[in-house]
């Protein structure tokens, strides 16, 4: 039986996921702690609910509630409330950038009530609405199968994978973000060296565009770098403060626990710590890239 779907959390990601479902012909239920954020989704055709209790009551069973909330206490609070509201054969999907161990614990709690649980690492940032998301799930195969009709609507073609048991989705997304740290750091360092070139000021946007035409390092990040340089060639409006939101730390911690050497990713994490003390051009590019792909807020040079 096909589940009905709700998105809980109308931040950048949750709201855009609801919009993508609508564009694919799926009418989601939506909830947010701040009801003002529900108005544009309701106007677009989503079924808005003022409370989680109203949301659960409005949905036809079996129900799938996809949490797109900040990791940690916000997710845990809503998860506990959903456990009280949902019933056997319903399904909770946790799309936060959470620690994989939290997902394992939540899956066990949900199973005690006969409720399915998937941890879903979601990548794609603000571009997911247009291009489709990349989703990594962990949990029972049956839970993944129940979510698959919605994954097909949300994701780019071939852009979802059942990665294994509970926790595997968030673990895979953690490693994904660790790799992202390393790639962004390498880009920042390379363009920093180009900027110091003895051959005069390089056209950074032109170089990024060039490298994306057949070179070994062509990538979406280079497309975003080109976009950032075209908007602000010297990145003067961006402070080189590069936040770390947790996944990079967890990646390095897991590597230490498992005895896996991650020199590049580890250095990129520590460089982010350093960026909060000293500003340089490479850090400004990394900050600009986060804004380009994820809509993450950046500090201006005067806000350091």
N, C-alpha and C positions, 0 to 999 in steps of 0.2 A: 504494500500500500504506500502511495506517495505521501510524504510528509508535507505539512504546511510549514512555511519558514518565517522566522522573525529575525530581525537584526536588532540587538540591544546595544546602543551606543552610537550616537550620530556625530562622532568626530570626523576628521578628514577621511579616514578609511571607511568607517561604517556607513556614512552617508553616501559615499561614492559607490560602495558595494550595493546599497539599496537601489541607487539610480541605475546601476548596470543590470540588476535583476529586472527592473521595470522595463529597461530597453530591450531585454531579451524575452519579454512577455510574461514574466513572473511577478505577481503582485505580492510583495513582502509586507508583513506586519513590522512596525518600527516602534521603538521606545527609546527615550532619552531622559536623563534626570532633569535637564532643562527643557521644558516643553516647547520653548520658542524654536528650537532646532528641528522640531517635528513639522512645523508649518510648511516649509518648502517641499518636504517629502510628501506630505499629505496632498498638497496642491498638484504634485506630479502623479498621484494615483496610489501611493502607499496607504496602508491602513494603520493610522496612528493611534496609540494607546497612551493614556495619561499615567498609567501605573503598570507595573509588571503583572499584577493580579488581573487587571483589565486585559492585558495582552494575552495572558494564558487562557482567559475565558473566551476571548474572541477567536482564537485559533481552533481549527478543526484538527482532531487527532488523526494519526500521530503527529506530534509537534516537534519541530527542530528550531531551537533558539541559538542563534550564533552571537556570541558575546564579542564585541569589538571595543574593548575597554582598556584603560591603562593597566599594565601588569601590576600584580601585588594586591594590596587591600581592596581597591575598587573592583577588580575581577572577583576576588574571593567573596566579597559581600554580596554581589549580585548572584554568584554561583550558589551560595547558601540559600538565598531567597528562591531561586529557581528550583532547587531541590524540594522545597516545600510546596511549590505550585504545580510542578509537573508530575506526571504519572508514568507507570510502567510503559515501556516501549517508546516513550518520548526520547529526544536526543538533544544534548547540549554540546555545542562546538565552542571551544575557547580559542579565539583568534588573536589574543594578546601576544606580545613579545615576552612571554613569561618563561620562567625557569622550568626546565623539563621535569624536575622532581615534583614541582607543584602540580603538574599535569597528572603525574602518576597517582598522587594522593587524591586528586579530585576524581579521577576515574574510579578509584576504589570506593569513594563515598557514593558516587552515582550508581555504581553496580549494586550496592547494598539496597537501593530502592528500585532496582530494575530499570534504571534510566541509562541510556547509552551516553557515551562521552567520547569526543574526539578532540585532541589538541591539534590545532591547525596553525602552522607557520605561514603567514601571508606576506608575500613580497609583491612589489609593483608600484607602491607609493601612489602619488596623486595621478600617475599615468595609467593606473589600473582600470579606471573607468572607461577610458578609450581603448587601451591596448589589451586589456584583460590581465588578470592576476596570475601569480604563480603560488600555488598552495601545496604545502607539505603536511600530510595528516599522520597522526599516530592514534592507534586504538584498534578495536576489534574490526575485522574485515566487514562484518555485517553493518557496523556503524558507518564505515566509509562508503559502503554500497548505498546506504540510505541517503547519504549526503551527496552522492555522485550527480544526480540530476541538477542540483544547484551548483556544484563545482563546475560542471560543463558550461553553465550559463555565466559563471563568474570569471572563469579562467581563459587565458589564451589557449589556443589549440595545443594539446599535449602539455598543458601547464599545471597539472596536478598529479600527485603521486601518493599512494598509501605507503608510508615509509616503514611501518612496522607497528609494534605494540605501543601501548600508551606511553607517551613521553617522546616517541621517535620523531613526531612532527616538529615539536619545539626544539629537540636536540638538533635536527637537520637544519632548521631555520637559524639556530644559534651558530652553527658552523658556517652557514651561508653568510651571516652578518660578519663573522670573523674574517672570512675571505674578502668581503666588501671593504673592511677596514684596511687590509693589506693593499688592495688594488687602489684605493683612494690615496693612500700614503705614497705609493709608487708614482702615481700621477702627479701628486703635489711636488715630490722631490724632483722628478724629471723636468717639469715646467719651471721649477725654481732654478735649475741649472741652465735651462735655455734662457731665462731672463738675465742670467749673469754672463751670457755668451760674449766672447771677444769680437763677435762678428756683427754687433749692433743689436738693437732691440728687435727680437723676433715678433712676428705677428702670431700671437698665441692661437687666436681663433683659426687662422689659416693652417697652422701646423696641426691643430686638432682635427680639422677637416681633412687634411692630407693623409694623416695616419689612419683615418677611417676609410680610405680608398685603397683597399687591397693589402694593407700592412698586417703583420702578424699580431699587432696589439689593437687592431680595430675593435671597438666595443661601444655599447650604449653610453658608458661613462664618458668616452671621448666625445660623443655627440652632445652630452650635457656640458662638458667642459667647453666645447665650441660655443654653445648657447650662452654660458656664463661669461666668456670672454667678449662675445659680441655685445652683451649688455653693459659690461664694465671692464674694459681691456686691462686695467691695472688692479681690478678688484678692490678699488679704493672705498667702495661703499660697504664692504664686508669685513668684519673683524675676524682675524684668524683664530677664533675660539671654537674648537671642534668638540662637541659634547660626546660623551660615551653614554649610551642609554642602557648598558647592562650586558648585552649579548657578547660584546667583545671580551669583557671581564670573565664571563662564564666560560667562553671558549678557551681562554688561557688557563683558567682554573681546571677545567676538565682535561686539558692537555697535560698539565702538571700531575693530576691525579692518575692519568693513564700512562704517563711516561712517553708521551708523543711530542717530539720537538716541533715547535711552531715559532721559529725565530722571526720570520717576517711579520706574522700577525701579532706576536708579542710586542715587537718594537713599535708597530703601528698603534697599539693600545697605549703604550707608554708615551708615544709622541702626542696622543690626544691629551693625556694628562699635562704634558709640558705646554701644549698650546694654550692652556688656561693661565699660563704665567708669562708667555712671551709670544708676540705676534710675528709671523713671517708670511711670505707670499704663498708658500706651499700650503700653510694652514688656511689661508683665505680661500684657496681653490677647493680644499676639502670641505670647508664650510659652505661654499657656493654650490658644490655638487650635491650636498645633502638637501639644500633648498631646491635645486633643480629636479631631483628625482622624487623627493618625498614631501616637498612643501614645508620642510622643517624650518622653523624660525631661525633667522640668523641675526647676530648682533651687528650693528654698524660700527664703523671704526671709532666713533665717538662714544660707544656704549661698552667698551671693554671693561 
